[in-house]
Amino acid sequence: MSPALRNRIQAWAQNRCSYCLAQQQYVLGPLEIDHIIPQALGGTNEEGNLCLACRLCNSYKAIQVDDLNIVSEQRFPLYHPRKQRWAEHFRWTEAGDIIVGVTPYGRVTVEALQLNNVLAVTVRRAWISAGWHPPT
């Protein structure tokens, strides 16, 4: 990947994970380039299929593109950061430590990527105490 493309992706994502919104300056290690539609499933290296993801989100996402919606009990596509707006599909709890999916896209993504796993919530609480979270 060219440095210019990586820079465009970082600028588009505002140096945040496209899924949990973790900011690069607070995570351990660089944010990774995620293929929203994985190459193994026909996804491309085009900019519109690439976003930033923290290591935790990227590892849970792996090659998933959909998951079981626990409300409808049907498979539903994961949130697509390039085609959808985060604030339309997710919200923070009042405390700011838990991500709530407010649409089917958001709900399946919260579950599939385990956005509220113990480690993520613990780190968010520390960031809240430091005044670094939630992102604006």
CNS distance restraints for C-alpha pairs under 8 A (distance, minus, plus):
assign (resid   1 and name CA) (resid   5 and name CA) 6.72 0.50 0.50
assign (resid   1 and name CA) (resid   6 and name CA) 6.90 0.50 0.50
assign (resid   2 and name CA) (resid   6 and name CA) 6.37 0.50 0.50
assign (resid   3 and name CA) (resid   7 and name CA) 6.04 0.50 0.50
assign (resid   4 and name CA) (resid   8 and name CA) 6.27 0.50 0.50
assign (resid   5 and name CA) (resid   9 and name CA) 6.27 0.50 0.50
assign (resid   5 and name CA) (resid  47 and name CA) 7.29 0.50 0.50
assign (resid   6 and name CA) (resid  10 and name CA) 6.17 0.50 0.50
assign (resid   6 and name CA) (resid  33 and name CA) 7.88 0.50 0.50
assign (resid   7 and name CA) (resid  11 and name CA) 6.08 0.50 0.50
assign (resid   8 and name CA) (resid  12 and name CA) 6.03 0.50 0.50
assign (resid   9 and name CA) (resid  13 and name CA) 6.09 0.50 0.50
assign (resid   9 and name CA) (resid  47 and name CA) 7.24 0.50 0.50
assign (resid   9 and name CA) (resid  50 and name CA) 7.11 0.50 0.50
assign (resid   9 and name CA) (resid  51 and name CA) 6.08 0.50 0.50
assign (resid   9 and name CA) (resid  52 and name CA) 6.93 0.50 0.50
assign (resid  10 and name CA) (resid  14 and name CA) 5.87 0.50 0.50
assign (resid  10 and name CA) (resid  15 and name CA) 5.03 0.50 0.50
assign (resid  10 and name CA) (resid  16 and name CA) 7.76 0.50 0.50
assign (resid  10 and name CA) (resid  51 and name CA) 7.87 0.50 0.50
assign (resid  10 and name CA) (resid  52 and name CA) 6.77 0.50 0.50
assign (resid  11 and name CA) (resid  15 and name CA) 6.40 0.50 0.50
assign (resid  13 and name CA) (resid  17 and name CA) 7.18 0.50 0.50
assign (resid  13 and name CA) (resid  18 and name CA) 6.42 0.50 0.50
assign (resid  13 and name CA) (resid  51 and name CA) 6.86 0.50 0.50
assign (resid  13 and name CA) (resid  52 and name CA) 6.42 0.50 0.50
assign (resid  15 and name CA) (resid  23 and name CA) 6.07 0.50 0.50
assign (resid  15 and name CA) (resid  24 and name CA) 5.50 0.50 0.50
assign (resid  15 and name CA) (resid  31 and name CA) 7.77 0.50 0.50
assign (resid  15 and name CA) (resid  52 and name CA) 7.44 0.50 0.50
assign (resid  16 and name CA) (resid  21 and name CA) 5.11 0.50 0.50
assign (resid  16 and name CA) (resid  22 and name CA) 5.32 0.50 0.50
assign (resid  16 and name CA) (resid  23 and name CA) 4.32 0.50 0.50
assign (resid  16 and name CA) (resid  24 and name CA) 5.69 0.50 0.50
assign (resid  16 and name CA) (resid  31 and name CA) 7.61 0.50 0.50
assign (resid  16 and name CA) (resid  52 and name CA) 6.71 0.50 0.50
assign (resid  16 and name CA) (resid  53 and name CA) 7.39 0.50 0.50
assign (resid  16 and name CA) (resid  54 and name CA) 7.97 0.50 0.50
assign (resid  17 and name CA) (resid  21 and name CA) 4.56 0.50 0.50
assign (resid  17 and name CA) (resid  22 and name CA) 5.15 0.50 0.50
assign (resid  17 and name CA) (resid  23 and name CA) 6.51 0.50 0.50
assign (resid  17 and name CA) (resid  24 and name CA) 7.61 0.50 0.50
assign (resid  17 and name CA) (resid  31 and name CA) 6.83 0.50 0.50
assign (resid  17 and name CA) (resid  51 and name CA) 7.99 0.50 0.50
assign (resid  17 and name CA) (resid  52 and name CA) 5.19 0.50 0.50
assign (resid  17 and name CA) (resid  53 and name CA) 4.25 0.50 0.50
assign (resid  17 and name CA) (resid  54 and name CA) 5.29 0.50 0.50
assign (resid  18 and name CA) (resid  51 and name CA) 6.41 0.50 0.50
assign (resid  18 and name CA) (resid  52 and name CA) 5.59 0.50 0.50
assign (resid  18 and name CA) (resid  53 and name CA) 5.65 0.50 0.50
assign (resid  18 and name CA) (resid  81 and name CA) 6.12 0.50 0.50
assign (resid  19 and name CA) (resid  53 and name CA) 6.66 0.50 0.50
assign (resid  19 and name CA) (resid  57 and name CA) 6.92 0.50 0.50
assign (resid  19 and name CA) (resid  81 and name CA) 7.42 0.50 0.50
assign (resid  19 and name CA) (resid  86 and name CA) 7.82 0.50 0.50
assign (resid  19 and name CA) (resid 115 and name CA) 7.92 0.50 0.50
assign (resid  20 and name CA) (resid  57 and name CA) 7.34 0.50 0.50
assign (resid  20 and name CA) (resid  99 and name CA) 7.67 0.50 0.50
assign (resid  20 and name CA) (resid 115 and name CA) 6.43 0.50 0.50
assign (resid  21 and name CA) (resid 135 and name CA) 7.02 0.50 0.50
assign (resid  22 and name CA) (resid  26 and name CA) 7.24 0.50 0.50
assign (resid  22 and name CA) (resid  27 and name CA) 6.92 0.50 0.50
assign (resid  22 and name CA) (resid  54 and name CA) 7.05 0.50 0.50
assign (resid  22 and name CA) (resid 135 and name CA) 7.82 0.50 0.50
assign (resid  23 and name CA) (resid  27 and name CA) 6.58 0.50 0.50
assign (resid  23 and name CA) (resid 135 and name CA) 7.71 0.50 0.50
assign (resid  24 and name CA) (resid  30 and name CA) 6.73 0.50 0.50
assign (resid  24 and name CA) (resid  31 and name CA) 6.27 0.50 0.50
assign (resid  27 and name CA) (resid  31 and name CA) 7.91 0.50 0.50
assign (resid  27 and name CA) (resid  54 and name CA) 7.65 0.50 0.50
assign (resid  30 and name CA) (resid  54 and name CA) 7.54 0.50 0.50
assign (resid  31 and name CA) (resid  52 and name CA) 5.98 0.50 0.50
assign (resid  31 and name CA) (resid  53 and name CA) 5.53 0.50 0.50
assign (resid  31 and name CA) (resid  54 and name CA) 4.79 0.50 0.50
assign (resid  31 and name CA) (resid  55 and name CA) 6.61 0.50 0.50
assign (resid  32 and name CA) (resid  52 and name CA) 5.51 0.50 0.50
assign (resid  32 and name CA) (resid  53 and name CA) 5.21 0.50 0.50
assign (resid  32 and name CA) (resid  54 and name CA) 5.99 0.50 0.50
assign (resid  32 and name CA) (resid  55 and name CA) 6.51 0.50 0.50
assign (resid  32 and name CA) (resid  58 and name CA) 7.49 0.50 0.50
assign (resid  33 and name CA) (resid  50 and name CA) 6.40 0.50 0.50
assign (resid  33 and name CA) (resid  51 and name CA) 5.69 0.50 0.50
assign (resid  33 and name CA) (resid  52 and name CA) 4.84 0.50 0.50
assign (resid  33 and name CA) (resid  53 and name CA) 6.25 0.50 0.50
assign (resid  34 and name CA) (resid  38 and name CA) 7.99 0.50 0.50
assign (resid  34 and name CA) (resid  50 and name CA) 5.56 0.50 0.50
assign (resid  34 and name CA) (resid  51 and name CA) 5.28 0.50 0.50
assign (resid  34 and name CA) (resid  52 and name CA) 5.77 0.50 0.50
assign (resid  34 and name CA) (resid  53 and name CA) 5.95 0.50 0.50
assign (resid  34 and name CA) (resid  58 and name CA) 6.67 0.50 0.50
assign (resid  35 and name CA) (resid  39 and name CA) 6.87 0.50 0.50
assign (resid  35 and name CA) (resid  43 and name CA) 6.85 0.50 0.50
assign (resid  35 and name CA) (resid  44 and name CA) 7.50 0.50 0.50
assign (resid  35 and name CA) (resid  45 and name CA) 7.32 0.50 0.50
assign (resid  35 and name CA) (resid  49 and name CA) 5.70 0.50 0.50
assign (resid  35 and name CA) (resid  50 and name CA) 4.89 0.50 0.50
assign (resid  35 and name CA) (resid  51 and name CA) 6.79 0.50 0.50
assign (resid  36 and name CA) (resid  43 and name CA) 7.45 0.50 0.50
assign (resid  36 and name CA) (resid  49 and name CA) 5.34 0.50 0.50
assign (resid  36 and name CA) (resid  50 and name CA) 5.89 0.50 0.50
assign (resid  36 and name CA) (resid  51 and name CA) 6.91 0.50 0.50
assign (resid  36 and name CA) (resid  65 and name CA) 7.64 0.50 0.50
assign (resid  36 and name CA) (resid  80 and name CA) 6.77 0.50 0.50
assign (resid  36 and name CA) (resid  81 and name CA) 7.77 0.50 0.50
assign (resid  37 and name CA) (resid  41 and name CA) 6.64 0.50 0.50
assign (resid  37 and name CA) (resid  42 and name CA) 7.08 0.50 0.50
assign (resid  37 and name CA) (resid  43 and name CA) 4.61 0.50 0.50
assign (resid  37 and name CA) (resid  44 and name CA) 7.53 0.50 0.50
assign (resid  37 and name CA) (resid  49 and name CA) 6.44 0.50 0.50
assign (resid  37 and name CA) (resid  63 and name CA) 7.59 0.50 0.50
assign (resid  37 and name CA) (resid  65 and name CA) 6.48 0.50 0.50
assign (resid  38 and name CA) (resid  42 and name CA) 6.57 0.50 0.50
assign (resid  38 and name CA) (resid  43 and name CA) 4.90 0.50 0.50
assign (resid  38 and name CA) (resid  44 and name CA) 7.63 0.50 0.50
assign (resid  38 and name CA) (resid  63 and name CA) 5.51 0.50 0.50
assign (resid  38 and name CA) (resid  64 and name CA) 7.79 0.50 0.50
assign (resid  38 and name CA) (resid  65 and name CA) 7.92 0.50 0.50
assign (resid  39 and name CA) (resid  43 and name CA) 4.22 0.50 0.50
assign (resid  39 and name CA) (resid  44 and name CA) 5.95 0.50 0.50
assign (resid  39 and name CA) (resid  45 and name CA) 7.89 0.50 0.50
assign (resid  40 and name CA) (resid  63 and name CA) 7.34 0.50 0.50
assign (resid  41 and name CA) (resid  63 and name CA) 7.65 0.50 0.50
assign (resid  43 and name CA) (resid  49 and name CA) 6.97 0.50 0.50
assign (resid  44 and name CA) (resid  49 and name CA) 6.39 0.50 0.50
assign (resid  45 and name CA) (resid  49 and name CA) 6.57 0.50 0.50
assign (resid  45 and name CA) (resid  50 and name CA) 6.92 0.50 0.50
assign (resid  46 and name CA) (resid  50 and name CA) 6.79 0.50 0.50
assign (resid  47 and name CA) (resid  51 and name CA) 7.93 0.50 0.50
assign (resid  48 and name CA) (resid  82 and name CA) 6.22 0.50 0.50
assign (resid  49 and name CA) (resid  82 and name CA) 7.16 0.50 0.50
assign (resid  50 and name CA) (resid  82 and name CA) 7.87 0.50 0.50
assign (resid  51 and name CA) (resid  81 and name CA) 7.12 0.50 0.50
assign (resid  51 and name CA) (resid  82 and name CA) 7.44 0.50 0.50
assign (resid  53 and name CA) (resid  57 and name CA) 6.09 0.50 0.50
assign (resid  53 and name CA) (resid  58 and name CA) 5.59 0.50 0.50
assign (resid  54 and name CA) (resid  58 and name CA) 6.03 0.50 0.50
assign (resid  55 and name CA) (resid  59 and name CA) 5.93 0.50 0.50
assign (resid  56 and name CA) (resid  60 and name CA) 6.30 0.50 0.50
assign (resid  57 and name CA) (resid  61 and name CA) 5.98 0.50 0.50
assign (resid  57 and name CA) (resid 113 and name CA) 5.69 0.50 0.50
assign (resid  57 and name CA) (resid 114 and name CA) 7.62 0.50 0.50
assign (resid  57 and name CA) (resid 115 and name CA) 7.09 0.50 0.50
assign (resid  58 and name CA) (resid  62 and name CA) 5.99 0.50 0.50
assign (resid  58 and name CA) (resid 113 and name CA) 7.89 0.50 0.50
assign (resid  60 and name CA) (resid 112 and name CA) 6.99 0.50 0.50
assign (resid  60 and name CA) (resid 113 and name CA) 4.87 0.50 0.50
assign (resid  60 and name CA) (resid 114 and name CA) 6.86 0.50 0.50
assign (resid  61 and name CA) (resid 112 and name CA) 6.70 0.50 0.50
assign (resid  61 and name CA) (resid 113 and name CA) 5.28 0.50 0.50
assign (resid  64 and name CA) (resid  78 and name CA) 7.92 0.50 0.50
assign (resid  64 and name CA) (resid 112 and name CA) 7.89 0.50 0.50
assign (resid  65 and name CA) (resid  77 and name CA) 5.87 0.50 0.50
assign (resid  65 and name CA) (resid  78 and name CA) 5.55 0.50 0.50
assign (resid  66 and name CA) (resid  75 and name CA) 6.33 0.50 0.50
assign (resid  66 and name CA) (resid  76 and name CA) 5.28 0.50 0.50
assign (resid  66 and name CA) (resid  77 and name CA) 4.00 0.50 0.50
assign (resid  66 and name CA) (resid  78 and name CA) 4.86 0.50 0.50
assign (resid  66 and name CA) (resid 108 and name CA) 7.34 0.50 0.50
assign (resid  67 and name CA) (resid  75 and name CA) 5.15 0.50 0.50
assign (resid  67 and name CA) (resid  76 and name CA) 5.60 0.50 0.50
assign (resid  67 and name CA) (resid  77 and name CA) 6.54 0.50 0.50
assign (resid  67 and name CA) (resid  78 and name CA) 6.88 0.50 0.50
assign (resid  67 and name CA) (resid 108 and name CA) 5.69 0.50 0.50
assign (resid  67 and name CA) (resid 109 and name CA) 7.61 0.50 0.50
assign (resid  67 and name CA) (resid 112 and name CA) 6.32 0.50 0.50
assign (resid  68 and name CA) (resid  73 and name CA) 6.04 0.50 0.50
assign (resid  68 and name CA) (resid  74 and name CA) 5.44 0.50 0.50
assign (resid  68 and name CA) (resid  75 and name CA) 4.22 0.50 0.50
assign (resid  68 and name CA) (resid  76 and name CA) 6.15 0.50 0.50
assign (resid  68 and name CA) (resid 108 and name CA) 6.47 0.50 0.50
assign (resid  69 and name CA) (resid  73 and name CA) 5.19 0.50 0.50
assign (resid  69 and name CA) (resid  74 and name CA) 5.45 0.50 0.50
assign (resid  69 and name CA) (resid  75 and name CA) 5.75 0.50 0.50
assign (resid  69 and name CA) (resid  76 and name CA) 6.06 0.50 0.50
assign (resid  69 and name CA) (resid 104 and name CA) 6.61 0.50 0.50
assign (resid  69 and name CA) (resid 107 and name CA) 6.91 0.50 0.50
assign (resid  69 and name CA) (resid 108 and name CA) 5.42 0.50 0.50
assign (resid  70 and name CA) (resid  74 and name CA) 7.56 0.50 0.50
assign (resid  70 and name CA) (resid 108 and name CA) 7.70 0.50 0.50
assign (resid  76 and name CA) (resid 104 and name CA) 6.98 0.50 0.50
assign (resid  76 and name CA) (resid 105 and name CA) 6.76 0.50 0.50
assign (resid  76 and name CA) (resid 108 and name CA) 6.85 0.50 0.50
assign (resid  77 and name CA) (resid 105 and name CA) 6.15 0.50 0.50
assign (resid  77 and name CA) (resid 108 and name CA) 7.48 0.50 0.50
assign (resid  78 and name CA) (resid 105 and name CA) 5.32 0.50 0.50
assign (resid  78 and name CA) (resid 106 and name CA) 7.23 0.50 0.50
assign (resid  78 and name CA) (resid 108 and name CA) 6.08 0.50 0.50
assign (resid  78 and name CA) (resid 109 and name CA) 5.15 0.50 0.50
assign (resid  79 and name CA) (resid  84 and name CA) 6.96 0.50 0.50
assign (resid  79 and name CA) (resid  89 and name CA) 7.73 0.50 0.50
assign (resid  79 and name CA) (resid 105 and name CA) 5.01 0.50 0.50
assign (resid  79 and name CA) (resid 106 and name CA) 6.07 0.50 0.50
assign (resid  79 and name CA) (resid 108 and name CA) 7.98 0.50 0.50
assign (resid  79 and name CA) (resid 109 and name CA) 6.04 0.50 0.50
assign (resid  80 and name CA) (resid  84 and name CA) 5.67 0.50 0.50
assign (resid  81 and name CA) (resid  85 and name CA) 6.66 0.50 0.50
assign (resid  81 and name CA) (resid  86 and name CA) 7.05 0.50 0.50
assign (resid  84 and name CA) (resid  88 and name CA) 7.62 0.50 0.50
assign (resid  85 and name CA) (resid  89 and name CA) 7.03 0.50 0.50
assign (resid  86 and name CA) (resid  90 and name CA) 5.91 0.50 0.50
assign (resid  87 and name CA) (resid  91 and name CA) 6.28 0.50 0.50
assign (resid  88 and name CA) (resid 102 and name CA) 7.65 0.50 0.50
assign (resid  88 and name CA) (resid 103 and name CA) 7.80 0.50 0.50
assign (resid  89 and name CA) (resid 101 and name CA) 5.85 0.50 0.50
assign (resid  89 and name CA) (resid 102 and name CA) 5.25 0.50 0.50
assign (resid  89 and name CA) (resid 103 and name CA) 5.22 0.50 0.50
assign (resid  89 and name CA) (resid 104 and name CA) 7.94 0.50 0.50
assign (resid  89 and name CA) (resid 105 and name CA) 6.56 0.50 0.50
assign (resid  89 and name CA) (resid 106 and name CA) 4.75 0.50 0.50
assign (resid  90 and name CA) (resid  99 and name CA) 6.47 0.50 0.50
assign (resid  90 and name CA) (resid 100 and name CA) 5.43 0.50 0.50
assign (resid  90 and name CA) (resid 101 and name CA) 4.55 0.50 0.50
assign (resid  90 and name CA) (resid 102 and name CA) 5.38 0.50 0.50
assign (resid  90 and name CA) (resid 103 and name CA) 7.44 0.50 0.50
assign (resid  90 and name CA) (resid 106 and name CA) 5.67 0.50 0.50
assign (resid  91 and name CA) (resid  99 and name CA) 5.82 0.50 0.50
assign (resid  91 and name CA) (resid 100 and name CA) 5.29 0.50 0.50
assign (resid  91 and name CA) (resid 101 and name CA) 6.72 0.50 0.50
assign (resid  91 and name CA) (resid 102 and name CA) 7.07 0.50 0.50
assign (resid  92 and name CA) (resid  96 and name CA) 5.07 0.50 0.50
assign (resid  92 and name CA) (resid  97 and name CA) 6.79 0.50 0.50
assign (resid  92 and name CA) (resid  98 and name CA) 5.72 0.50 0.50
assign (resid  92 and name CA) (resid  99 and name CA) 4.83 0.50 0.50
assign (resid  92 and name CA) (resid 100 and name CA) 6.03 0.50 0.50
assign (resid  92 and name CA) (resid 134 and name CA) 7.84 0.50 0.50
assign (resid  93 and name CA) (resid  97 and name CA) 6.51 0.50 0.50
assign (resid  93 and name CA) (resid  98 and name CA) 5.48 0.50 0.50
assign (resid  93 and name CA) (resid  99 and name CA) 6.50 0.50 0.50
assign (resid  93 and name CA) (resid 100 and name CA) 6.82 0.50 0.50
assign (resid  96 and name CA) (resid 124 and name CA) 7.85 0.50 0.50
assign (resid  96 and name CA) (resid 128 and name CA) 7.49 0.50 0.50
assign (resid  96 and name CA) (resid 133 and name CA) 7.23 0.50 0.50
assign (resid  96 and name CA) (resid 134 and name CA) 5.76 0.50 0.50
assign (resid  97 and name CA) (resid 121 and name CA) 5.70 0.50 0.50
assign (resid  97 and name CA) (resid 124 and name CA) 5.49 0.50 0.50
assign (resid  97 and name CA) (resid 125 and name CA) 5.91 0.50 0.50
assign (resid  97 and name CA) (resid 128 and name CA) 7.76 0.50 0.50
assign (resid  97 and name CA) (resid 134 and name CA) 7.63 0.50 0.50
assign (resid  98 and name CA) (resid 116 and name CA) 5.96 0.50 0.50
assign (resid  98 and name CA) (resid 121 and name CA) 6.57 0.50 0.50
assign (resid  99 and name CA) (resid 110 and name CA) 7.22 0.50 0.50
assign (resid  99 and name CA) (resid 115 and name CA) 6.80 0.50 0.50
assign (resid  99 and name CA) (resid 116 and name CA) 6.54 0.50 0.50
assign (resid 100 and name CA) (resid 106 and name CA) 7.49 0.50 0.50
assign (resid 100 and name CA) (resid 107 and name CA) 7.22 0.50 0.50
assign (resid 100 and name CA) (resid 110 and name CA) 7.21 0.50 0.50
assign (resid 101 and name CA) (resid 105 and name CA) 7.45 0.50 0.50
assign (resid 101 and name CA) (resid 106 and name CA) 4.01 0.50 0.50
assign (resid 101 and name CA) (resid 107 and name CA) 4.14 0.50 0.50
assign (resid 101 and name CA) (resid 108 and name CA) 7.64 0.50 0.50
assign (resid 101 and name CA) (resid 109 and name CA) 7.54 0.50 0.50
assign (resid 101 and name CA) (resid 110 and name CA) 6.20 0.50 0.50
assign (resid 102 and name CA) (resid 106 and name CA) 5.81 0.50 0.50
assign (resid 102 and name CA) (resid 107 and name CA) 6.43 0.50 0.50
assign (resid 103 and name CA) (resid 107 and name CA) 6.03 0.50 0.50
assign (resid 104 and name CA) (resid 108 and name CA) 6.14 0.50 0.50
assign (resid 105 and name CA) (resid 109 and name CA) 6.19 0.50 0.50
assign (resid 106 and name CA) (resid 110 and name CA) 6.11 0.50 0.50
assign (resid 107 and name CA) (resid 111 and name CA) 6.41 0.50 0.50
assign (resid 108 and name CA) (resid 112 and name CA) 5.89 0.50 0.50
assign (resid 109 and name CA) (resid 113 and name CA) 5.72 0.50 0.50
assign (resid 109 and name CA) (resid 114 and name CA) 7.74 0.50 0.50
assign (resid 109 and name CA) (resid 115 and name CA) 7.75 0.50 0.50
assign (resid 110 and name CA) (resid 114 and name CA) 5.57 0.50 0.50
assign (resid 110 and name CA) (resid 115 and name CA) 5.05 0.50 0.50
assign (resid 110 and name CA) (resid 116 and name CA) 7.14 0.50 0.50
assign (resid 111 and name CA) (resid 115 and name CA) 6.89 0.50 0.50
assign (resid 115 and name CA) (resid 120 and name CA) 7.00 0.50 0.50
assign (resid 116 and name CA) (resid 120 and name CA) 6.02 0.50 0.50
assign (resid 116 and name CA) (resid 121 and name CA) 5.76 0.50 0.50
assign (resid 117 and name CA) (resid 121 and name CA) 6.26 0.50 0.50
assign (resid 118 and name CA) (resid 122 and name CA) 6.02 0.50 0.50
assign (resid 119 and name CA) (resid 123 and name CA) 6.16 0.50 0.50
assign (resid 120 and name CA) (resid 124 and name CA) 6.11 0.50 0.50
assign (resid 121 and name CA) (resid 125 and name CA) 6.17 0.50 0.50
assign (resid 122 and name CA) (resid 126 and name CA) 6.50 0.50 0.50
assign (resid 123 and name CA) (resid 127 and name CA) 6.25 0.50 0.50
assign (resid 124 and name CA) (resid 128 and name CA) 6.07 0.50 0.50
assign (resid 124 and name CA) (resid 133 and name CA) 6.79 0.50 0.50
assign (resid 124 and name CA) (resid 134 and name CA) 7.88 0.50 0.50
assign (resid 125 and name CA) (resid 129 and name CA) 6.26 0.50 0.50
assign (resid 126 and name CA) (resid 130 and name CA) 6.34 0.50 0.50
assign (resid 127 and name CA) (resid 131 and name CA) 6.14 0.50 0.50
assign (resid 127 and name CA) (resid 132 and name CA) 4.99 0.50 0.50
assign (resid 127 and name CA) (resid 133 and name CA) 5.33 0.50 0.50
assign (resid 127 and name CA) (resid 134 and name CA) 7.97 0.50 0.50
assign (resid 128 and name CA) (resid 132 and name CA) 5.66 0.50 0.50
assign (resid 128 and name CA) (resid 133 and name CA) 4.73 0.50 0.50
assign (resid 128 and name CA) (resid 134 and name CA) 6.82 0.50 0.50
